[in-house]
Amino acid sequence: MIAGVPKETDAGERRVALVPALVPSLVKAGFDVLVEAGAGEAAGFSDAAFVEKGARLAPSPEALWREAEVVFQVRGAGSNPDTSAGELARLRPGQAVIGFFDPLSNPDEVAAIAATGACALSMELMPRITRAQSMDALSSMATVAGYKAVLVAANALPKMFPMLMTAAGTVAPAKVFIVGVGVAGLQAIATARRLGAVVQAYDVRPAVKEQVESVGARFVELPLDTEAAEGQGGYAKAQDEAFYRKQRELMARVVAECDVVITTAAIPGRKAPVLVTAEMVRGMMPGSVIVDLAAERGGNCELTRPGEVVVEHGVAIHGPLNLPSTVPHHASQLYAKNIVTFLLHLAKEGKLALDADDQILRETLLTRDGAVVEPRVRGLLGLPEAGAPAQEG
């Protein structure tokens, strides 16, 4: 079976879905690995490195898509809106494509993939179960984003992070507040602590307090009813506006005291909740920095503009898009390990075995045999439950 790795087409995407070190594991499992020329260059992986490890170079993008029976991508159709039309035209019946598709935000793109007859498997829908931990690409990319968010903040802040005792006097440490303690939040805490900052963190899920303290931060406890704050898979669950309003009121004092605020609160398939209002920004000290990791979902800060840096009341509000792509070498290494582990889980003797009883497959499968099969996406498209009798009109 031929596994193809195309060059990413989304503007600014520097990651690649496979790294040379993992080619031998695919070859050993019976796959013929085909890589588009230049696919890994932006991440620091040369064509020669892929060939040395046993891959072949495709003479053109068209040849790769024509030959490959399973295609690895970072951003598939739906996750790369500017170029997805061209990729959809290359898909064919029976071909499998694995990558990020942002299916809960772009259900129409999933329907378009289904119409080609291709089988799409979504890395962002990987279940958070023990068996799938090594395939959890969202967590891998969140680790990179959390790390880089702190570096963005440290670079923008007109202060140093660590406390310094010098002959010229003592420099006080920066105060950092992390809002949302998932994988990205925990990595942001750890990175800020390594740089010497004093770190506080908050999450609606009280169960993460122990994790926050284990990496050296103080957990901010707010008197809120958080009993139903954790949803399926350990993700934060969306709350009503009254909850968020009360949360903002209680958080305002903490935000005002901090030099850096990093927000990471995102709900899969939903607009990000606004946690930092314009009024809260006005209460911050001039020179303070906000890095909003939820910018792609609209932002946790009311003043965030996705992809831009906005300065309001002397506070710099960063709305970065695709931070993992700014650390492409290690982001590609982590993602490639996730996707190869996933493929090898599905493969039997060099062929894909799509076992409907397998929870990992069942929860990641978007399309099959010309139909959208993922239940939530079907609901967003107004389709009946799979297997339900059609309604007579």
C-alpha positions in Angstrom: 0.0 0.0 0.0 1.4 3.4 -0.9 1.4 6.1 1.8 1.8 9.6 0.4 3.0 12.7 2.2 2.2 15.9 0.2 3.7 19.3 0.8 1.3 21.4 2.9 -0.6 24.0 0.9 -2.0 26.2 3.6 -0.3 29.6 3.7 2.3 29.8 6.5 2.1 26.0 7.3 5.6 24.8 7.9 5.0 21.4 9.4 5.1 18.1 7.6 3.0 15.0 8.4 5.9 12.6 8.3 9.6 12.8 9.4 12.4 10.7 7.9 13.1 8.9 11.2 9.6 7.2 11.0 9.8 6.1 7.4 11.5 2.7 8.3 8.6 1.8 10.6 6.2 2.2 7.8 8.3 0.3 5.3 8.7 -2.5 7.8 4.9 -2.6 8.1 4.6 -3.1 4.4 4.0 0.4 3.1 5.7 2.1 0.2 6.3 5.7 1.3 6.0 8.4 -1.3 6.9 12.0 -0.4 6.4 15.1 -2.4 9.7 16.9 -3.1 10.2 19.8 -0.7 7.5 18.5 1.7 9.8 18.7 4.8 12.1 21.5 3.9 10.4 24.2 5.9 10.6 22.0 9.0 14.3 21.2 8.4 13.9 17.7 6.8 15.6 17.4 3.4 14.4 15.3 0.5 17.7 13.4 0.8 16.9 12.5 4.4 13.6 10.9 3.4 15.2 8.9 0.5 18.0 7.8 2.8 15.4 6.3 5.1 13.6 4.4 2.4 11.0 6.8 0.9 10.5 7.7 -2.8 10.1 11.2 -4.1 7.0 12.0 -6.1 7.7 13.8 -9.4 4.8 16.1 -8.8 1.9 16.8 -6.4 -0.5 15.3 -9.0 1.5 12.1 -9.2 1.5 11.8 -5.4 -2.2 12.1 -5.0 -2.8 9.8 -8.0 -0.6 7.0 -6.6 -1.1 7.3 -2.9 -3.8 5.0 -1.3 -3.5 6.7 2.1 -2.4 10.3 2.4 -0.9 11.9 5.5 -1.6 15.6 6.0 -1.3 18.2 8.7 -4.1 20.4 7.4 -6.7 18.6 5.3 -9.7 20.1 3.5 -11.7 22.3 5.9 -8.6 23.1 8.0 -7.0 24.8 5.0 -9.9 26.8 3.5 -7.9 28.7 0.9 -6.5 25.6 -0.8 -9.0 22.9 0.1 -10.8 23.1 -3.3 -7.7 22.0 -5.1 -7.2 19.1 -2.8 -10.8 18.0 -3.0 -10.4 17.7 -6.8 -7.5 15.2 -6.3 -9.4 12.9 -3.9 -10.8 9.7 -5.3 -13.1 6.8 -4.2 -11.4 4.4 -1.8 -8.5 6.7 -1.0 -7.9 7.3 2.7 -6.7 10.7 4.0 -5.6 11.3 7.6 -5.1 14.8 9.1 -6.7 17.8 10.8 -10.0 18.7 9.2 -11.7 21.0 11.8 -14.9 19.0 11.1 -17.1 20.5 13.8 -16.5 24.0 12.5 -16.6 23.1 8.8 -19.2 20.3 8.3 -19.8 21.3 4.7 -16.1 20.5 3.8 -16.6 17.1 5.4 -19.6 16.6 3.1 -17.5 17.6 0.1 -14.9 15.0 1.1 -17.6 12.4 1.3 -18.8 13.3 -2.1 -15.4 12.3 -3.6 -15.8 8.8 -2.2 -12.6 9.2 -0.1 -12.3 7.9 3.5 -11.3 10.7 5.9 -10.0 10.2 9.4 -9.8 13.2 11.7 -6.8 13.5 14.1 -8.6 16.1 16.2 -11.3 13.7 17.1 -8.9 11.1 18.6 -10.6 9.8 21.8 -8.8 10.7 25.1 -8.4 7.1 26.2 -5.3 5.3 27.4 -4.9 3.2 24.2 -4.9 6.4 22.1 -2.5 8.6 24.1 0.3 8.1 21.7 -2.0 9.1 18.8 -3.3 12.3 20.5 -2.2 15.0 18.1 -4.2 17.8 19.7 -2.3 17.3 22.9 1.0 17.2 21.1 0.3 20.5 19.2 -1.1 22.0 22.4 2.3 21.3 24.1 4.1 23.2 21.4 1.6 26.1 21.5 1.8 26.4 25.3 5.6 26.6 25.2 5.7 29.1 22.3 3.0 31.3 23.8 5.3 32.1 26.8 8.2 32.9 24.5 5.9 35.3 22.6 4.9 37.0 25.8 8.5 37.1 27.1 9.7 38.7 23.9 6.9 41.4 24.0 7.0 42.2 27.7 9.2 45.2 28.5 10.4 43.4 31.6 12.4 40.3 32.3 10.7 37.2 33.6 13.1 36.1 36.4 14.0 37.8 39.7 17.5 39.2 39.5 19.6 40.4 42.4 22.4 42.6 41.1 24.7 45.3 42.3 22.4 47.8 40.7 19.4 46.6 42.7 16.8 43.8 42.6 14.6 43.1 39.6 11.2 41.7 40.6 10.0 38.6 38.8 7.2 38.9 36.2 3.7 37.9 37.2 2.1 35.5 34.8 -1.6 34.3 34.8 -2.6 31.2 32.8 -6.3 30.9 32.1 -7.3 27.4 31.1 -5.2 24.5 32.3 -5.3 21.8 29.6 -2.2 20.5 27.9 -1.3 24.0 26.5 -1.9 25.7 29.9 0.3 23.2 31.8 3.1 23.6 29.3 2.8 27.4 29.5 3.0 27.2 33.3 6.1 25.0 33.1 7.8 27.2 30.6 7.0 30.5 32.5 8.3 28.9 35.7 11.5 27.8 33.9 12.0 31.4 32.9 11.6 32.5 36.5 8.2 34.1 36.6 5.7 33.9 39.4 2.8 32.0 37.9 -0.9 31.7 38.8 -3.4 29.6 36.9 -7.2 29.1 36.8 -9.5 26.6 35.2 -13.2 25.9 35.6 -12.4 22.3 36.4 -11.3 22.2 40.1 -9.8 18.8 39.5 -6.7 20.4 37.8 -5.6 22.2 41.0 -3.2 19.3 41.8 -1.7 19.5 38.3 -1.2 23.2 38.5 0.6 23.0 41.9 2.7 20.0 40.6 4.4 22.3 38.1 5.0 25.1 40.5 2.1 27.5 40.1 -0.6 28.7 42.5 -4.1 27.7 41.6 -6.6 30.6 41.7 -9.8 29.4 43.3 -13.0 31.4 42.4 -16.3 30.8 44.3 -18.2 29.4 41.3 -20.4 26.3 40.9 -18.1 24.2 38.7 -19.7 20.8 39.3 -20.6 20.3 35.6 -17.5 22.1 34.1 -15.8 19.0 32.7 -17.1 17.3 29.6 -16.4 14.2 27.6 -12.7 13.3 27.3 -11.6 15.7 30.0 -12.3 18.8 28.0 -13.8 21.9 29.5 -17.6 22.0 29.0 -19.3 25.1 27.7 -21.2 27.1 30.3 -24.0 29.6 30.1 -23.4 33.4 29.9 -24.3 34.0 33.5 -21.5 31.7 34.6 -19.0 33.5 32.4 -20.1 36.9 33.5 -19.6 35.9 37.2 -16.2 34.4 36.3 -15.1 37.6 34.6 -16.0 39.7 37.6 -14.0 37.4 40.0 -11.0 37.2 37.6 -10.7 41.0 37.1 -8.6 41.6 40.2 -6.1 38.8 39.3 -5.8 40.0 35.7 -5.1 43.6 36.9 -2.2 42.4 39.1 -0.4 40.5 36.3 2.2 41.4 33.7 1.3 38.6 31.3 -2.1 36.8 30.8 -2.1 33.7 28.6 -5.6 32.3 27.7 -6.1 28.8 26.4 -9.8 28.2 26.9 -11.4 26.6 23.8 -14.5 24.4 23.4 -14.3 21.9 20.5 -16.5 23.0 17.7 -17.6 26.2 19.5 -16.7 29.8 19.6 -14.3 30.5 22.4 -15.8 32.0 25.6 -14.9 35.6 26.3 -13.0 35.6 29.6 -11.0 38.9 29.5 -13.2 41.9 28.7 -12.1 45.3 27.4 -12.8 46.7 30.9 -10.4 44.1 32.3 -7.7 45.2 29.8 -8.2 48.8 30.9 -7.4 47.7 34.4 -4.0 46.1 33.5 -0.7 48.0 33.8 0.6 49.6 30.6 3.2 47.4 29.0 1.3 44.2 30.0 0.9 41.4 27.5 -2.0 39.1 26.6 -1.4 36.0 24.4 -4.7 34.6 23.3 -4.3 30.9 22.2 -8.0 30.8 21.4 -7.7 33.4 18.7 -8.6 30.9 16.0 -11.9 30.3 17.7 -12.7 34.1 18.1 -10.5 34.6 21.2 -10.9 34.6 25.0 -10.1 38.3 25.1 -12.8 40.7 23.9 -10.2 42.8 22.0 -8.4 39.9 20.3 -8.1 40.1 16.5 -7.0 36.8 15.1 -3.6 36.9 13.5 -2.9 40.4 14.7 -1.2 42.3 17.6 -3.5 44.9 19.0 -2.4 47.6 21.5 -5.2 48.9 23.7 -4.7 51.1 26.8 -1.0 50.3 26.6 -1.6 46.5 26.7 -0.4 44.3 23.8 -3.0 41.7 22.8 -1.5 38.9 20.6 -3.9 36.7 18.6 -1.5 34.2 17.1 -2.7 31.7 14.6 -1.1 28.2 14.3 1.7 28.6 16.8 2.8 25.0 16.4 3.8 25.9 12.8 6.3 28.4 14.2 8.2 25.5 15.8 8.0 23.2 12.8 10.8 20.8 13.4 9.6 19.4 16.7 6.0 20.0 16.0 6.4 17.8 12.9 8.3 15.2 14.9 5.5 14.9 17.5 2.7 15.0 14.9 4.3 12.4 12.7 4.7 10.0 15.7 1.0 10.5 16.4 -0.2 9.9 12.8 2.2 6.9 12.2 1.1 5.2 15.4 -2.5 5.7 14.3 -1.9 4.3 10.9 -0.1 1.3 12.2 -3.0 0.7 14.6 -5.3 0.5 11.7 -3.0 -1.4 9.3 -3.0 -5.2 9.0 -0.3 -6.6 6.7 0.2 -3.3 4.8 -3.6 -2.7 4.3 -6.1 -0.6 6.2 -8.5 -2.6 8.3 -11.4 -0.4 9.2 -13.0 -2.3 12.1 -16.2 -0.6 13.2 -15.9 -2.1 16.6 -12.7 -0.2 17.3 -13.4 2.9 19.4 -10.4 4.7 18.0 -11.5 4.2 14.4 -15.2 4.8 15.2 -14.6 8.2 16.8 -12.1 9.5 14.2 -13.9 8.3 11.1 -15.5 11.2 9.2 -16.5 9.8 5.8 -16.8 6.3 4.3 -18.3 4.9 1.1 -19.5 8.3 -0.1 -21.3 9.2 3.2 -20.6 11.4 6.3 -20.5 8.9 9.2 -19.4 11.0 12.2 -22.6 11.6 14.3 -21.9 15.2 15.4 -21.0 16.3 11.8 -24.2 14.6 10.5 -26.2 16.5 13.1 -24.6 19.8 12.0 -25.5 19.0 8.4 -29.1 18.2 9.3 -28.7 14.5 8.4 -30.5 11.7 10.2 -28.5 9.4 12.5 -26.6 6.8 10.6 -28.7 3.8 10.0 -32.0 5.7 10.8 -34.8 5.3 8.4 -35.2 8.1 5.9 -38.2 10.5 6.5 -40.8 10.5 3.8 -41.4 14.0 2.4 
